[in-house]
Amino acid sequence: MNFINIKKIAKVSLVSTLVVSGISWNQKTENSKIEKNPIITINGFTFTDLNRNGKLDIYEDYRLAVEDRIQDLINKMTDEEKASMLIGIGMPGFDVNTFTFIPGADKGKVPGEAGGTYEIKRLGIPAVIVSDGPAGLRINPTRDNDTNTYYATAFPVGTALASTWNEELINNVGKAMGNEVKEYGVDVLLGPGMNIHRNPLCGRNFEYYSEDPLLSGSIAAAMVNGIQSNGVGTSIKHFAANNQERNRMGINAHISERAMREIYLRGFEIAVKTAQPWTIMSSYNLVNGEYTSARKDLLTTVLREEWGFKGLVMSDWFGGYDGFGSISSKNAVSDVVKQLSAGNDLLMPGLPSQQQAILENIKNGKLTKEVVNTDLRRILELVMRSPVMNNYNYSNKPNLKENAVVTRQAAAEGTILLKNDNAILPFVSKSAPLAVFGNTSYDFIAGGTGSGDVNEAYSVSLIDGLTNSGFSIDKDLEGLYKPYVADQKVKEMARREKEGGLLATPKRIVELDVNKETIENKAKASELALITIGRNAGEGDDRKVADDFNLAQDEVNLINSVSEIFHAQGKKVVVVLNIGGVIETASWRDKVDAILLPWQPGQEGGNSVADVFSGKVTPSGKLTMTFPVNYEDAAATKNWIGTPAENPTSVNYEEGIYVGYRYFNTFNVKPSYEFGYGLSYTAFDYSNLVLSSKTFNDKMTVSVTITNTGKTVGKEVVELYLSAPEKSIDKPREELKAFGKTKLLQPGESQTIILTLNAKNLASFVPNRNAWIAEAGKYKVAVGASSLNIKKTAEFTLEKEKVVEKTYPAFALDTPFTDLKH
């Protein structure tokens, strides 16, 4: 018997299990006795003897370092194989040349997948599978000749998740999401999305987290860490400045270097440094005249050299072109040299024309050996760490029941109480039916459309959630709404299918016209009216001001009629906002008694809203963006969508760093609801604000005690804003620099929250010095319940200017303009 140290031999991270003559040892096993000439299988490679000298190819020898094995694989690849590895395998079941789905075509290893990497069987390189999924894994729920179903959990959309301000909870959501990714045989989830809410009308804001980069980066990092704890990868997207959908593949965004670094890149930087996602997806748009997928300063200089990103960059699907129509043009395929040389390692979903162009440019030397090998190494590193490479025996049976509990909890905690006059919520009386109005009450919107959609097994409507919580629903209204909504939805889905399917722009169903006599009867019989206002949006188009950001006239009429009639009877009215992005609220909020904002809360949404409505859960969500009084009040509105408006090709980000609350607060523009706002069923006292020092060195802690002074259990989000000296550069009045959330506090219970400030938190980017600089002087710490509801303040001093971080010059403007200053 040979005595072998398994742990030493199996030191490479990709080795998870050693199988010897059918018996398995875990990698952690220190010593195991093995026959002299055993049959050994590791990750699909079979060896007859551990002690053979020089008989194995380097790439086959699991005892060697991964980087050496990868280099051996590259050395053994033909040019054709290298060209194939640098592009994806296409979209199974989709003809990339005609942009049509092929009836009866192969749907891939995981039907509904978005594509993957190339397989080289002779070298033992499997295909890595990727799939959409910011709000949950998007795969096909049914399969040909298969009676089983493959539903995934529809989690709350990004705005709802971020509204929890709870990194631990988001990490748990990520763990649940990653469980489904792994058990369904997918290796990398294409998410989370984390672009900045530059303007309220962006059609994909529902997928993204916030107008603030610190909050976006922190929530994204928690999500990435949760998903990747399952041993599967993520792809944070869209890198960078993909802040509109209209002509997203051809829009040239002109952005100053300061705005890029402080606003549009900072969240990605936090996510990269905190969580190291396996991959990053470059965006469709151009920045200052160059496609992001071809910008070396973005993908190599900043991302890798400055931030230390270790993973792979892939393009968005068909990214780097002027639109679908030109993907096979000579112009388009010549871009592969720029993209691969810039650090966009993998071109997705992969086109035959790209493969041919890569091969030609390898042979003529325009694609250098160094570039090709660097990109291939990153792709192969992804392959080596993937579940498929490690022969993971996926079950196709994720923990759907457990994950439904997670999504219900997350949606409830992300629900924001915007208004609650006379504490009418929580509502506990069940002595009379609830009068429930609004189409969306009967067909709740779980999430947005496009690649952010999920094929879930079910979706709990508001009336179902209320019924599950023991409330009774007025049957007459239910009898009016249900058939109307069902009929209109059939027509709407048929329209979408005809106009583009997955990427068709969703349209709002006009509200059922309930006559005043019916409303009067319901006011007499019911204790309270609920009105749901619904909105949907998705990939490929942006929202509109009329009948979308602003309420449509039929919605205004409904709110007016129900409010007037119910109030005349001494009854109350609650509005539920089942929306993905910001809408106008100032003109109608005074007409109703309470407003609940659950966003698009996933498949358990009705249950989650009922939990908050009934008081089972005390609301603790806070806004991650500003609700303006009027659409025109937002800074980016002045430069929104670009020119020409119908098909914009150029847009100036002239608001600079003044996005969201940075603009509203600095320029004293009154919002309808400010950033960080959210009410509770209880009350909290802030006390004992303590700074660890009166002068700043490299780090500072800020502690504050939160006491529940009300009569109900609850959680409180604690927000820390910092005001900095303005000696050499213009700065916002204050910026979010840290946040925390209490545990569930009982009445009278206290908790001390400790927040940390580092030197980067003090610094602003100064372009003419290529550096993040913290200026000497006094800094004001403001801790509170929203950006305008500050509870405690303190000051500290930075005695000498601190150059926190030097950078390389990047993002030179191609169109001169001046950023907004105050």
Phi, psi and omega in degrees: 000133173272140178258114189236134175277099184296320184297320181292317182291319183268043186285341184289137187298332183287344180280117180251325183217136176252127180247120180237116180049039176085001179250135184257140169243137173289151182302332184286347180300127182284308187224137176216143179270129185232144177303155185300320181236066183283164168265120188239130178237124176229120177052037176091349178266133182248133179234149179264344182202127179293337190258012177296139181253119174072010183270337181266144167293152184303317185294339180274344189272102184295347181283345184269163179295146182303318183298326178290320179295320179296317180298323178294321176299315180298318180298330184271350181284142170283165177299323179297318179293322178296316179299322180292322182291338183274357174234164177280177184270008184089184177253110182307132180081008183228127179276108185287346179275325181253354181057049177224149173282142184261114180301130176074007182284163177301129182264007177092175179301317176242099183308129184099354178300161181266352181140204181174192179262164186285144178260134172239096187296321185295337179255006178072025181263112180276167175278131174271129184262134177240152181211152178296160176164044176299328180248017182136158183297127179254100175227170179288134181282339179234157183225151181300137177056037182216122182274350179284161175243153186229056180286151174243161180281130172272105179277165176302151179291169186305317180299322180291317180296315180295331181294347174287333186050034186234097184295325178296317178295317180296323175300321178292322174299316178299319178299318179294316180296316180296329175301318181287323176303310185291315185287342175266005173085019177262145184260327183222130176267131182276078182174173004280159171275138186213033175289158184281141173286081180291321184220144182298342187268356179304128185294342181250015178304329180299332179282337188262172193263319194191168169275354184251128183291326179296313179295316179301312182294321181291317179292318179298318180298319178297319179294313181299314179299322179293312180297311186288347175296344177276357183082022173240167186257168174234168176220094180292143189209164356252122193266101008208169177064034173271083190247011173208159181258333182295122185050045184298337182270356181225001183282130177261109181269116179268112188225136177291156180298324180296313179297320177302310187286321185277328186251304192271343177252338189300319179297317176299320179300315180298315181296319180295312185287333183269329190232346182044070175302149181297323181220163173229141179256121176288157188268173180284323194286167170266152169236120179050047171092000181225136175301139180300327180290353179238013181265109179292326180296328179281310191273340180242304185299304183283304188296314187263312186283319181275318185266338180082029177295135186253350190266205185253146172251128174243154177282157166292163189296117184068023182290148178099013181235169180274021181126166185302327188294340186251014188292339180257009181286160179297324176302315185295311185290337178290343180291345183299327179295314179298314184295309182293327179286333181283341182114010172272095194289328189228126181262119185245150000278356180105124182233144176305323180295326177292317179301316179296318180295319179298314181299315179299319183281338170293315184290326181269359173088358178291329169263108186287158178300321180298315179296310182300313182294322178297313179296317180296321179300318181293321177296316182289329173298320176297315179300315185298327183267357186284154175302322182295323179292328181270014176055039178295129182271080184293147191265340192061019180224074177289173183276068186298321180293315178295321182290331175295325176295318179297315183291325177297318180294316182295319180295321179294318182287337177274354179287134184249131174270106183275329183209145180202068181299133176056026176050047179287339172254143004289151180256121186244344183291134179233026184279343180218157181296152172273136176270107187253118182248164176099129181307317189288343175300329185261351177213074185300143178269111182285323182194176183280185183256181181081207183291349176274002180279162179223143175265088182268162182287330184201165174218124184277117179285170178297316182293326177293318179296318178295318178297318178298334179269006174096002177276152174257145183251137179301122186287328179296314178295318178301319179294332176281314188285316189302309179294325179295312182296318180298316180294315181293326180291321176302315180295320181293318180292326176294320177298315180299316181299321181289328187258016175138358176063239185303325185260010177290142179288122179291143178243143181288138175277128180301137182298140174302132180276099179269123185289159186294328178298317178296316180298319179297319178297321181288327177296327178287324188267340186250156177274332188205146175253138173245133176236124176257130173254124184247147176217143173223154179203176180184189185298140172100348180206157178254164179284170180243163177285307182289135175060020179215285171298311172274147177296147173284162184298325179294327177287319177300315180300318181296312180298315180299311184294311182296315182297312181299314185288317180292319179294326177296334178265005181077020182257163185254159181230129178242132176254135175249125182259098179267074191231163178255340181218178186294140171232168177286133181233341190296328187283342186232351187295331180286351181276345183241167187266331181209150177227125174250133180241093176268002185059215171257101199266018178084185189291338179262017189306314180299320177294320181295316179294319178298325178299319180284315181304320184273348181092002175300325175236130175278126183299138178220009178289151178226147180297137176256008178207167181269136170263109181284158174294312177234149179306320184294348182286337182288140186299317185289348179303324184295335181239016187291143170074336176087190184229149347291152191300324184292322179215074190294139176244350184212133178219132179262126176272063188288347176286349176059235181277355186272071178255136175063225185297335177301324177281308184303314183286320183288322183261010175055045175263120185287126178271169170284311172221129186276162175305134178086002185280145173175134182268172180222168172275354178234188182229151183230141176252137177255130180211168173054051174288120185229128172264142183292341179202155176273347175235144184267134172249261179255340185202154178213140173255145178235120180244146178213143180261130180249126180239131175282107183261004180265198183249007184232146175295152179185166176245151178232134172273129180252121185247130180248120178249148182234133173251130187244158177299150179239080182262319186239351184208147180294139182220151174296162180299319174203159179221143176295127181236347177194158175204161177206169179223137180287165167287182176287109184267131174285158175308128181087348183278147180238156174213137176266122178263130179247121180244150185242135173249131173248177186298325180296329178296332181275342193269152169242156179275126181250104188301317185288354175245001181048052185201153167271121187233130172261118183282148176293149177135195182270137176242138180253126175264126178235119181247132182195191184263353173194176181293340178248352180251076184272131184261321183218146178227158176203167180230152171218169185238138167255113191286326180230146176305141181237119172277102189283322186202127175271146180230170173266149177300140183204161170059045177301136181294139173260347176228121183288133171201167182245131177295150175300139175227156179254000000 
